[in-house]
Amino acid sequence: MSTMQTLQVELAERSYPIHIGNNLLGQAGLITPHLKRKQVAVVTNTTVAPLYLDKLTSTLQSAGVSVIPVILPDGEAYKNGETLNLIYDALLQHRCERSTTLIALGGGVIGDMTGYAAATYLRGVPFIQIPTTLLSQVDSSVGGKTGINHPLGKNMIGAFYQPQLVLADIDTLKTLPARELSAGVAEVIKYGLIRDQDFFDWLEANMPALMSLDPAVTSQAIYRSCLNKAQVVAADEHENGERATLNLGHTFGHAIENGMGYGVWLHGEAVAAGTMLAADLSQRMGWLNAQQVERMEAIFKAANLPLQAPKLGADKYLDLMGLDKKVVDGKIRLVLQQGIGKSVVTSDYDPALLRQTLEAIA
């Protein structure tokens, strides 16, 4: 039984806590202080609902909170305007007011969509993140990025909108499929690569324990990841500077997700392969040496993540990467590595080298 750890995302009057620990779904006292009234809408999906909706509902009802369940289809393919409308439909049918809190119970897709619904319903209602996947616990639930996909690009429609609370219950990871666990570890590794070399070294030593969900190691990995993310968000909430480094592998990765069709590659899988493409380009630029690239390959391999991106063709990659939110003045900005624990956001690279990286995909 691990003890609960708490850290704070420091955003002045919009600051909020992240609680990490076991059996948090059973503790109403962690949630009720953040509710404006004793009514919530719990947004979840067809996979998570049978596992955790009853437990959360009974916890809240025992504290006198009425619960409106909103169950959406599961998958990245449903992260769109049509599914978003199902949330609005439920809120309107139940005449939910501005004091009704939305609770996202699920992975990154549920968190992103619930947050966006909260940002836009009645021009803004409170929401709480209860992420149930490793990826959402260490990344998407923290920092207030919300949104939906568009057929032409991932997360192109959305808003920065911070939650009241993030509740990361480690027990929910026990029901996570192995592939989803690996996808989450990709985002954990990312923090070590972009800004925390000590964490990267620790992950190299502890990867087998993390992959087997050792409670102490898992709790520490989530805490350290959230700490890194909270520091970046506090310094750069709207991604004008350092926060963009959190997109390591994402510009390539979003192209993979889009090019293969949403949901074929999991987000974390695409980020891992995309990070290796960024490493290849960084090595071509003389910023990474062969040994550093080998360490990156080894840690992704230990997490059962793909090292090779799919062969879409260089032109297709460049076209899809051009749809990315990080394009500035028509030039694709990339997060590249200048070592383990040091990344940089730049559009100052030789396009010929980028093409070489893309053409070298086996």
Secondary structure, DSSP 8 states (H G I E B T S, - for coil): ----EEEEE--GGG-EEEEEESSGGG-GGGTGGG-SSSEEEEEEETTTIIIIIHHHHHHHHHTT-EEEEEEE--SGGG-SHHHHHHHHHHHHHTT--TT-EEEEEESHHHHHHHHHHHHHGGG---EEEEE-SHHIIIIITSS-EEEEEETTEEEEEEEE---S-EEEEGGGGGGS-HHHHHHHHHHHHHHHHHH-HHHHHHHHHHHHHHHTT-HHHHHHHHHHHHHHHHHHHHH-TTSSSGGGGGGTTHHHHHHHHHHH-TTSS-HHHHHHHHHHHHHHHHHHTTSS-HHHHHHHHHHHHHTT---S-----HHHHHHHHTTSTT-BTTB--EEEESSTT-EEEES-S-HHHHHHHHHT--
